């Protein structure tokens, strides 16, 4: 069986080969679409997929669409129901990734947010690890800055804005690194990774850039903050981080729906701690992977059973 087999497209679930858009579509020309990334986790013990924080992802999706003046015709419940129907038809027995995408579907020429037809599609794919979470990765500080909020708001998952991420990631890979850490405008502060949030551990405190430093308001970021405070009794501080603070950190890690919790061992060839996954990162990672598979009853409300 080859997945994916289906997509929700033009208001119905169709074979994925029928989900095609016109080459003149406005969002293809100008990047005028918003999307989400949602993970489903296969639990081998229960033989079930659990979709993690699906409602929270769709809430953000709807808010982001509003910033881009895209009208979502479906309610939160309807979006969740459609996603469940799609995943049931796919019958995955492995981890998967769901991609909802709302976009200007009209064929008008011109980069504008109004006067266009709009539509939405949802599809899913099998997905293992975006980054190898079992070992500490090697990252660089990108020469490409994060786009500022008053240019293209990075808190919104706008399709066109991910050119910024592609430049950062590609630069890192071409120079022999696994990923990039990105600075905000004029190199003032640490923002995030190419497509994930970042946390620093220093003196037992968990530190992460605030939402005002041009970051995505990550669902996984929010999850980590809650777990650190509620389950691990770790002090969490949201504040600006300078570049060289990274070099002196006890631990660093990325987090995101794709990245999950990925430890960082080196930044700009400088060792972070002993260059391996640190104890705080390991503790949070182990807890996170249990929670997303619905193995921690306290957080079962975050997991939607397919």
N, C-alpha and C positions, 0 to 999 in steps of 0.2 A: 504494500500500500504506500503510495507516494502522497505526502502531505505538503502543503495544504491542498484540499480538494474543493473547498467552497469559499465564497466571500459574500458578505452582505453588500449589495450594490444596487443602486437605484430602487431602494425600498423593498428588496427581497433577497433571499439567499439563493445564489446561483452557483453553478460550477465555475471555478475560479478562472477558467479560460474564457468565460463570457464576460468577465469584469474588465472591460477595456474603456479607456477614455480617448477622446479625440486629440490629435497632436496640437490642435489650436487652443486647447483648454487654458483658460486664464491662469490657473494656479501652476500649470507646467511652465508657462512663459515667465511668470513673475514671482513664483514662490508664495502665493497668497493662500496658503492652507495652514491648518493647525492639526497637530496629531498628539497621540498619547502612546505610551508603551506600558503594557500591563503583562505581568507574568502569571502563568499557571504552573503549579508545581505538582509533579506526579509523586504520590505517596505509595511506595511499593507495598507497604503493609496493608493498607486499606484498598488498594487498587483503584485509586480515585485521584482526579485532578482537583486541586484547590487553587482558585484564582485569588491572588493576594491584593487586598485593599482596592477591590474593583470600584466600589462606589466612590471612594476618595479620588481615584484616578479620573473617573467620569465627571465628578464635580469640578475638578481642575480643568478638564477638557472643555466644559461648558463655559466656565469663566473666561478661559483663554480665547475661545471662539468669539465671545462678546467683545473682547479688546480688538479683535480683527474684524468686527462687524459682520461675523458669519452667524446666521441664525440656525440653531440646532432645532430641528422639527420634532425631536423625540424627548420624552421625559427621562430623568435619571433611571427610573425603573425600566423603561422601555429599552434603553441602551444596554442595561445589565441583562435583561431578558434575551435580547438579540444575541449578545455575546455568548450566553449560556447555550442557546439553540445552535449557534455556530460550532461551539466546542463539542457539543454532544454529537453533531454530525461528523466531526473529524475523528472522534474516538481516539484521542491521543493516549498513549501509554508511556509518555515521556514528558519532560518539561516543555513548555511552549510559551509563545510570546504573542500577544494580541495587539494589533495596530489599528486603532480607529483614526480616521482622517476626514476632517471637514474642510471643504475647499470651494473656491469659486470655480464652478463648472461651466460657466458661460464661455462663449468663443470670441468675446469682444477683445479687441486690441487696446492696450492701455493699462498702466499700473495703477489701478485704483481699487478701493474696497467696496464701492457702491455701484449699483446699476448692473450687477452680474447675477446670473443664475447661480445657485449654490446647491451643494449636495454633500453626501457623506457615504463613506464606505468603511467596512471593517473586515479585516482578514487576520489569520493567525498563521504562525509557522512553528515547527519544532525548534527549540533553542536550548542549547546547553550553556556553556560559559562564554560570555563576551570577553572576559579576561580570566586568566588562570588564577582562581582564588586560593589555590593551595600553597602558593609561594609568593614571596615579596617581589614586586615588579620594579623595573628600572625606568625612571621617568626624567624628563627634562622640563625646564621652564621654557615655554614657547616664546618665540619672538613675535608671534601674533597675539595681540591683545584681545580680550573679551569685548564684544560689541556692548556699548553703553545703553542704558535704558532709554535715553532720549534719542537714540538712533534706531535700533531694533530691540525691543524689550526682551532680554534673555530669560525673563521669568515666564515667557510664553513660548511654547514649543511650536514656533513658526517654521514651516518647512524651509523657506528661503534662508533663514538665519543659520541653518546648519552648514552652509558654506564656510562660515567662521570656524566651526568645529572640524570640518574636513581639512582645512588648511593647517590647523594645529596638530591634528592626529597624523596627517601625512608627513609633516615636517619631522615629527618625533620618530616615525617609523623609518624614514629615509636616513636619519642620523643614528639609527641603531638602538633607539629606545622603545619601550613598550607603550608608553603613553606620554601625555603632556599635562603639566599644570599651567594654567593660564592666569595672567595678571589682568586687573581691571584697567580702565583707561589711563594712559600715561604711566603705566607700570606702578600705580600707587599702592595696590594691595593684591593679595592672592584672591582670585575669584573662585575658580573650580577647575576640574579637568576638562578635557575636550567635550565630554558629554556625561559628566558625573560630578557629584559634589565631593568635597574633600574635608577630612577631619584630621586634627593634630592632637596628639596626646603629649602633655608636658606637665611634669610634676604631679601626675595622677588626675589632672583635669583634662576633660575632653573639650577641645576648642574648634569652632567652625565659623567660617565667614558669615556675616549677617546677610539677610535678603537684600539689603541696600548696596551690597558690593557686586552687583550685576550677576547674580546667580539664579539658577532655576530653583524655584521653591519645591524642592524634591520631596516626593512621598517617602522614599527610602530614608532620606535625610531626617524627616520628621519621625520616622519609625525608630531610627537609631537614637535620637534625642530622648524619646519616650522610654525606650528600653534601658538606656544608660541610667536615667533618673529613677524609674519605677522598679526595675528588676535588679540592677547592679549597684545601685547607690553611688553612682559616679557623678561628680560635679560637672555640669555642662555650661560652657560660656560661649555665647555668640558675639564675636567681635572681629574687627579687622585684623588680618595677619600680614605681616611684612614678609617679603621674599626670603630674607636670610633667617627668619625665625624657623622656616622649614628645615634648614640645615642643622638646627640645634634641637629639633624635636626628639622626644623619646620614641614616638611612633607616629606614623602617618598611614591613612588609608583612604581609598576612594569608596563611594557608595552610590548606588543607583539601581533602577530596575534591571538594567542590562548588566552593569558591573557588579551588582550585589554588594558584598563587602570584600574589597580587594586590597590587601596590604601593599604598602610601598616600602621598598628596601633601600633605594638610592634615588637621590635628587641631584641632577647635574654632577653625577659621578661621586657625590658625597654620601657616605653611609648614614642611614637613619638607624640609630641604636646599633645593633649588631648586624644590620642588613637583612634581618629575617623578620617574620611576623612577630609582633610584640604581644605580650600577655593580654592587654586590654582589647586589642583588635581580635585576638583569637577567641576570647570570651564572648564578645559581641557577635562575632561571626557564627560561632557554634549555636548560640541562642537564636539568632536570626534564621538559620537554616532549619532549626526545629520548628520555629513558629510558622514559617511559610508553608510547611507541609502539614500544618494543623496538629502538631504533636505537643503543643502547649495549650492546655484548655483555657488558661487565663486570656489568651489572645485569639481564641477561636472566632470571635466576631469579625476579625480581619480576613478570614478565609471563607470563600464562597465555594461550596461543593458543587462540582459539575455532575 
